[in-house]
Amino acid sequence: MSVTAKVKLGSKIQYPTTDHWGGFWTLNFMPDYDDGRNAEWANASPSLSLTMVVRDDVHHLFEQGQAYTLTFTPSED
């Protein structure tokens, strides 16, 4: 069984470049409740918080305001 969560990228925060790794971005996602999304789990647990830190060379893969789908499936290990 799996559960999906629809999220939107709420903010992108850039951090300065470092000598070794280059720059970093913090991506903050929030639940997307448009059109009844997340109804499967939102009644029981209406909050979701997801923060992801990515390197400067991949932040462009995530657009602010864009909706994304997360799928949670039980781990087999």
C-alpha positions as protocol buffer text, in pm:
chain_id: "A"
residue {
  index: 1
  type: MET
  ca { x: 0 y: 0 z: 0 }
}
residue {
  index: 2
  type: SER
  ca { x: 120 y: 351 z: -69 }
}
residue {
  index: 3
  type: VAL
  ca { x: 8 y: 701 z: 23 }
}
residue {
  index: 4
  type: THR
  ca { x: 67 y: 1007 z: -193 }
}
residue {
  index: 5
  type: ALA
  ca { x: 109 y: 1365 z: -84 }
}
residue {
  index: 6
  type: LYS
  ca { x: 81 y: 1662 z: -317 }
}
residue {
  index: 7
  type: VAL
  ca { x: 317 y: 1945 z: -229 }
}
residue {
  index: 8
  type: LYS
  ca { x: 409 y: 2283 z: -375 }
}
residue {
  index: 9
  type: LEU
  ca { x: 751 y: 2442 z: -360 }
}
residue {
  index: 10
  type: GLY
  ca { x: 686 y: 2743 z: -140 }
}
residue {
  index: 11
  type: SER
  ca { x: 1032 y: 2897 z: -124 }
}
residue {
  index: 12
  type: LYS
  ca { x: 1387 y: 2861 z: -248 }
}
residue {
  index: 13
  type: ILE
  ca { x: 1666 y: 3013 z: -41 }
}
residue {
  index: 14
  type: GLN
  ca { x: 2015 y: 3044 z: -186 }
}
residue {
  index: 15
  type: TYR
  ca { x: 2324 y: 3013 z: 31 }
}
residue {
  index: 16
  type: PRO
  ca { x: 2666 y: 3151 z: -60 }
}
residue {
  index: 17
  type: THR
  ca { x: 2916 y: 2959 z: -264 }
}
residue {
  index: 18
  type: THR
  ca { x: 3175 y: 2762 z: -70 }
}
residue {
  index: 19
  type: ASP
  ca { x: 3522 y: 2672 z: -196 }
}
residue {
  index: 20
  type: HIS
  ca { x: 3461 y: 2298 z: -208 }
}
residue {
  index: 21
  type: TRP
  ca { x: 3095 y: 2233 z: -291 }
}
residue {
  index: 22
  type: GLY
  ca { x: 2972 y: 2548 z: -459 }
}
residue {
  index: 23
  type: GLY
  ca { x: 2642 y: 2702 z: -355 }
}
residue {
  index: 24
  type: PHE
  ca { x: 2344 y: 2541 z: -186 }
}
residue {
  index: 25
  type: TRP
  ca { x: 1970 y: 2602 z: -193 }
}
residue {
  index: 26
  type: THR
  ca { x: 1711 y: 2519 z: 71 }
}
residue {
  index: 27
  type: LEU
  ca { x: 1379 y: 2413 z: -81 }
}
residue {
  index: 28
  type: ASN
  ca { x: 1072 y: 2440 z: 143 }
}
residue {
  index: 29
  type: PHE
  ca { x: 765 y: 2245 z: 36 }
}
residue {
  index: 30
  type: MET
  ca { x: 411 y: 2284 z: 174 }
}
residue {
  index: 31
  type: PRO
  ca { x: 93 y: 2079 z: 128 }
}
residue {
  index: 32
  type: ASP
  ca { x: -111 y: 2149 z: -183 }
}
residue {
  index: 33
  type: TYR
  ca { x: -479 y: 2139 z: -88 }
}
residue {
  index: 34
  type: ASP
  ca { x: -612 y: 2266 z: -425 }
}
residue {
  index: 35
  type: ASP
  ca { x: -909 y: 2069 z: -561 }
}
residue {
  index: 36
  type: GLY
  ca { x: -928 y: 1839 z: -258 }
}
residue {
  index: 37
  type: ARG
  ca { x: -573 y: 1713 z: -294 }
}
residue {
  index: 38
  type: ASN
  ca { x: -436 y: 1524 z: 5 }
}
residue {
  index: 39
  type: ALA
  ca { x: -785 y: 1433 z: 125 }
}
residue {
  index: 40
  type: GLU
  ca { x: -663 y: 1077 z: 179 }
}
residue {
  index: 41
  type: TRP
  ca { x: -452 y: 1179 z: 478 }
}
residue {
  index: 42
  type: ALA
  ca { x: -523 y: 1547 z: 554 }
}
residue {
  index: 43
  type: ASN
  ca { x: -827 y: 1486 z: 776 }
}
residue {
  index: 44
  type: ALA
  ca { x: -621 y: 1277 z: 1017 }
}
residue {
  index: 45
  type: SER
  ca { x: -298 y: 1476 z: 995 }
}
residue {
  index: 46
  type: PRO
  ca { x: -349 y: 1811 z: 822 }
}
residue {
  index: 47
  type: SER
  ca { x: 10 y: 1928 z: 843 }
}
residue {
  index: 48
  type: LEU
  ca { x: 315 y: 1845 z: 635 }
}
residue {
  index: 49
  type: SER
  ca { x: 662 y: 1995 z: 640 }
}
residue {
  index: 50
  type: LEU
  ca { x: 939 y: 1907 z: 397 }
}
residue {
  index: 51
  type: THR
  ca { x: 1271 y: 2085 z: 360 }
}
residue {
  index: 52
  type: MET
  ca { x: 1537 y: 1970 z: 118 }
}
residue {
  index: 53
  type: VAL
  ca { x: 1887 y: 2109 z: 63 }
}
residue {
  index: 54
  type: VAL
  ca { x: 2032 y: 2074 z: -286 }
}
residue {
  index: 55
  type: ARG
  ca { x: 2351 y: 2181 z: -458 }
}
residue {
  index: 56
  type: ASP
  ca { x: 2359 y: 2486 z: -680 }
}
residue {
  index: 57
  type: ASP
  ca { x: 2386 y: 2275 z: -994 }
}
residue {
  index: 58
  type: VAL
  ca { x: 2045 y: 2104 z: -945 }
}
residue {
  index: 59
  type: HIS
  ca { x: 1819 y: 2368 z: -789 }
}
residue {
  index: 60
  type: HIS
  ca { x: 1683 y: 2457 z: -1136 }
}
residue {
  index: 61
  type: LEU
  ca { x: 1505 y: 2118 z: -1143 }
}
residue {
  index: 62
  type: PHE
  ca { x: 1257 y: 2258 z: -886 }
}
residue {
  index: 63
  type: GLU
  ca { x: 1033 y: 2553 z: -975 }
}
residue {
  index: 64
  type: GLN
  ca { x: 882 y: 2774 z: -707 }
}
residue {
  index: 65
  type: GLY
  ca { x: 503 y: 2734 z: -699 }
}
residue {
  index: 66
  type: GLN
  ca { x: 517 y: 2407 z: -894 }
}
residue {
  index: 67
  type: ALA
  ca { x: 320 y: 2112 z: -755 }
}
residue {
  index: 68
  type: TYR
  ca { x: 495 y: 1778 z: -697 }
}
residue {
  index: 69
  type: THR
  ca { x: 371 y: 1435 z: -590 }
}
residue {
  index: 70
  type: LEU
  ca { x: 547 y: 1239 z: -315 }
}
residue {
  index: 71
  type: THR
  ca { x: 476 y: 870 z: -286 }
}
residue {
  index: 72
  type: PHE
  ca { x: 527 y: 695 z: 46 }
}
residue {
  index: 73
  type: THR
  ca { x: 562 y: 318 z: 26 }
}
residue {
  index: 74
  type: PRO
  ca { x: 665 y: 82 z: 303 }
}
residue {
  index: 75
  type: SER
  ca { x: 1030 y: -17 z: 295 }
}
residue {
  index: 76
  type: GLU
  ca { x: 1101 y: -382 z: 240 }
}
residue {
  index: 77
  type: ASP
  ca { x: 1413 y: -391 z: 456 }
}
